[in-house]
Amino acid sequence: MTEDLPSTASLRAFVHAARASSLKRAAAELHLSPSALSRQVQGLEEHLGVQLFIRRNPGLELTEVGSRYLAAVERALRELEQAGRSLGARAGRPLRVSALEAFTAKWLVPHFPPSKPHIRASRSIWKRRCAMRTSLASPSTQRSASGSGPGASSMRSWLVEALAR
């Protein structure tokens, strides 16, 4: 029954690309490279055997089939999200952040939302330079936990997003 279903990652990529009408903007929203997002969308099109977008320069335009599929996919993803919430999915799972002491004191703590009782946070402060990997972001992306250098601004934006949930 499920062997013919596309992956949820490719469906999310399709929805974001359709909403943004741009692979570059959609990739930024999903913390992916534009080429990675493009490969997911192309894989979905190959899986379905239809063209979902007309590639313009610049941007994307949904085909008629793509517009119909977008409505169905958005509805299905909403239902899956609601089903997960109704089960209490993710309830009680702590948010774990490993960061340098300076980053934690100067940025993370001041930006931590004070009125989020549903978030149980634990922290581990590292006193040396380190790299941080997270399974919630792109698995191939390494982010600097020092608060500076490559990836630091995307790390901050990812944390803000995670804390806002």
C-alpha positions as CSV (number, residue, x, y, z in Angstrom):
1,M,0.0,0.0,0.0
2,T,2.7,2.5,0.9
3,E,5.4,1.4,-1.5
4,D,4.1,3.7,-4.2
5,L,4.0,6.8,-2.0
6,P,6.5,9.6,-2.4
7,S,8.6,10.6,0.6
8,T,7.3,13.3,2.9
9,A,10.6,15.1,2.4
10,S,9.9,15.4,-1.4
11,L,6.3,16.4,-0.7
12,R,7.5,19.2,1.7
13,A,10.0,20.3,-0.9
14,F,7.3,20.5,-3.5
15,V,4.9,22.5,-1.3
16,H,7.6,25.0,-0.3
17,A,8.8,25.4,-3.9
18,A,5.2,25.9,-5.0
19,R,4.4,28.5,-2.3
20,A,7.7,30.4,-2.9
21,S,7.6,30.1,-6.8
22,S,11.4,29.8,-6.4
23,L,13.7,26.9,-5.7
24,K,16.2,29.3,-4.0
25,R,13.7,30.8,-1.6
26,A,12.2,27.4,-0.8
27,A,15.6,25.9,-0.2
28,A,16.5,28.7,2.2
29,E,13.2,28.0,4.1
30,L,14.0,24.3,4.4
31,H,17.7,24.9,5.2
32,L,18.8,23.0,2.0
33,S,20.8,23.9,-1.0
34,P,18.9,24.9,-4.1
35,S,20.3,21.9,-5.9
36,A,19.2,19.5,-3.2
37,L,15.7,20.9,-3.3
38,S,15.7,20.7,-7.1
39,R,16.7,17.1,-7.0
40,Q,13.9,16.3,-4.5
41,V,11.3,18.0,-6.7
42,Q,12.7,16.3,-9.9
43,G,12.6,13.0,-8.0
44,L,8.9,13.6,-7.1
45,E,8.1,14.4,-10.7
46,E,9.8,11.3,-11.9
47,H,8.1,9.2,-9.3
48,L,4.7,10.6,-10.3
49,G,5.5,10.6,-14.1
50,V,4.2,14.2,-14.5
51,Q,5.7,17.7,-14.7
52,L,4.6,19.7,-11.7
53,F,6.4,23.0,-12.6
54,I,7.3,25.0,-15.6
55,R,10.8,26.2,-14.9
56,R,11.1,29.9,-15.7
57,N,14.1,32.2,-15.6
58,P,13.7,33.3,-12.8
59,G,11.2,31.3,-10.8
60,L,8.8,28.5,-11.1
61,E,5.2,28.2,-12.3
62,L,2.9,25.3,-11.3
63,T,1.4,23.3,-14.1
64,E,-2.4,22.6,-14.0
65,V,-1.5,19.1,-12.7
66,G,0.9,20.7,-10.2
67,S,-1.9,23.0,-8.9
68,R,-4.2,20.1,-8.3
69,Y,-1.5,18.0,-6.7
70,L,-0.5,20.9,-4.4
71,A,-4.0,21.2,-3.0
72,A,-4.1,17.4,-2.3
73,V,-0.6,17.4,-0.8
74,E,-1.3,20.4,1.5
75,R,-4.5,18.7,2.7
76,A,-2.7,15.4,3.4
77,L,0.2,17.0,5.2
78,R,-2.2,19.1,7.4
79,E,-4.1,15.9,8.3
80,L,-0.9,14.1,9.2
81,E,0.2,17.0,11.3
82,Q,-3.1,17.1,13.1
83,A,-3.1,13.3,13.6
84,G,0.4,13.6,15.2
85,R,-0.7,16.5,17.5
86,S,-3.9,14.6,18.6
87,L,-1.6,11.7,19.7
88,G,0.5,14.0,21.7
89,A,3.4,13.5,19.4
90,R,6.6,15.1,20.6
91,A,5.1,15.8,24.0
92,G,7.6,15.7,26.7
93,R,10.7,15.5,24.4
94,P,13.3,17.9,25.6
95,L,15.0,20.4,23.4
96,R,18.7,19.7,23.7
97,V,21.2,22.4,22.8
98,S,25.0,22.0,23.1
99,A,26.7,25.4,22.7
100,L,29.7,27.3,23.9
101,E,29.3,29.3,27.1
102,A,29.6,32.6,25.4
103,F,27.0,31.8,22.8
104,T,24.6,30.5,25.5
105,A,25.1,33.5,27.7
106,K,25.1,36.2,25.0
107,W,22.6,35.0,22.5
108,L,20.7,31.8,23.4
109,V,19.5,32.7,26.9
110,P,18.3,36.3,25.9
111,H,16.4,34.8,23.0
112,F,14.9,31.9,24.8
113,P,11.1,32.4,24.9
114,P,10.0,33.0,28.6
115,S,6.5,31.8,28.2
116,K,6.8,28.4,26.5
117,P,5.9,25.9,29.3
118,H,5.6,23.1,26.8
119,I,9.3,23.3,26.1
120,R,11.5,21.3,28.4
121,A,15.0,22.5,27.7
122,S,18.3,21.1,28.8
123,R,21.7,22.5,28.0
124,S,25.2,21.5,28.0
125,I,27.9,24.2,27.8
126,W,31.1,23.4,26.1
127,K,34.2,25.4,27.0
128,R,36.1,24.7,23.8
129,R,35.4,25.3,20.1
130,C,33.1,22.7,18.7
131,A,30.9,21.8,15.8
132,M,27.2,20.9,16.3
133,R,25.2,18.5,14.4
134,T,21.4,18.2,14.6
135,S,19.1,15.6,13.2
136,L,16.3,18.2,12.9
137,A,18.2,20.1,10.3
138,S,19.8,18.9,7.1
139,P,21.8,15.8,8.0
140,S,24.8,16.9,5.9
141,T,25.0,20.4,7.4
142,Q,27.5,21.1,10.1
143,R,26.8,24.3,12.1
144,S,29.3,26.3,14.2
145,A,28.2,26.5,17.8
146,S,30.6,29.3,18.6
147,G,28.3,32.0,17.4
148,S,30.6,33.1,14.6
149,G,31.9,31.7,11.4
150,P,30.2,29.7,8.6
151,G,26.7,28.6,9.5
152,A,26.4,30.6,12.7
153,S,23.6,32.9,11.4
154,S,21.7,29.8,10.0
155,M,22.2,28.2,13.4
156,R,20.7,31.2,15.1
157,S,17.7,31.3,12.7
158,W,17.2,27.5,13.2
159,L,17.2,27.9,17.0
160,V,14.7,30.8,16.8
161,E,12.5,28.6,14.6
162,A,12.8,25.6,16.9
163,L,12.0,27.7,20.0
164,A,9.0,29.3,18.3
165,R,7.3,25.9,17.8
